[in-house]
Amino acid sequence: MRLSAVLPVSIRGSYDVDDLGRVELLFRSLSAFAEPNMFDQFLIVCPNHEVKIIEEKCLKWSSLNIKVVSEDVLVPEFAAYPKMRGWRKQQIIKLAAPRILDCDFFMTFDADILCLKSITKSMLLIEGKAIMQYEMRSRHPKWWKSSARILDMSADVGDIEKGMAITPAILSSEICKETTKEIENNLRGKGTWADRLCQLHNPIALNNWSLHRFKRARWTEYSLYYLCAHKLGLIDKYHIPTGTETAPTLIVDLIVTHPFSDWDPTYGFSKENRSLFCSTGSKHDISPNIVWEKIAPFIPLKIK
């Protein structure tokens, strides 16, 4: 099984935080804990004018097999929607990753993710299937309703209480391709699936101020992926639930507490914590240097 990864990023993130500095922490933690060459390719997608800068910053992380590409190369449809928010672009980039990645599965990352312990590909892919962590749909009910409307299907598929957890997650390239096909099928030849999703968030389009469009605008990449996989009967073919005897490890089960000064990372990096990753929170402007001061004692720094 071939496993890759995708990370949408810009030097300054959506909330004007130092995302490139936070990526440095992500890569320090992955370099310390991930088995070498676990990812066939680690795709970083960024604005065109930032490609060279990010390439130079990533040269030292050779074991991660990083490739940096412009978001306009991966999703050329963005050119027609210059006012798209970065958060929405990130979601489309994750669904579009199989346009470039040649792999069975790929792992999604954001800049605010940290790896907490030793990790191997065999922990993530079990008997040819990727582990999937669940969360209650009731946490974000509008995601599921919006995505179902885009896919022209009922949201009441599978266990209607369960949805999939968000980044980091492991996605099947095949399910991603089928999801984008399903979105495109509803367009009847009028543009691509990426056009469809971008059009829902074009602030200068008058029809976006209608109730019809508003009901479709709360989608996420994961709710689209998960519902489409159920619609086509692909969940059990490509995924195995995590947190079970067969796959006991959790992908992510820890969000750093705020205020940040109250966070004690000891438990997160301990054997008692079953999760592989944590998030420092994208909306909190915490200096990467301050985060590093907290986590450095737990991360054996290896640049390779």
Buried (B, 14 or more C-beta within 10 A) or exposed (E): BBBBBBBBBBBEBBEEBBBBBBBBBBBBBBBBBBEEEBBBBBBBBBBEEBBEEBBEBBEBBEBBBBBBBBBBEBBEBBEEBEEBEBBBBBBBBBBBBBBBBEBBBBBBBBBBBBBBBEBEBEBBBBEEBBBBBBBEBEEBEEBBBBBBBBBEBEBEBBEEEBBBBBBBBBBBBBBBEBBBEBBBEEEEEEBBBBBBBBBBBBEEBEEBEEEEBEEBBBBBBBBBBBBBBBBBEBBEEBBBBBBEEEBEBBBBBBEBEEEBEEBEBEEBBEEEBBBBBBBBBBEEEBEBEEBBEBBEEBBEEEEE
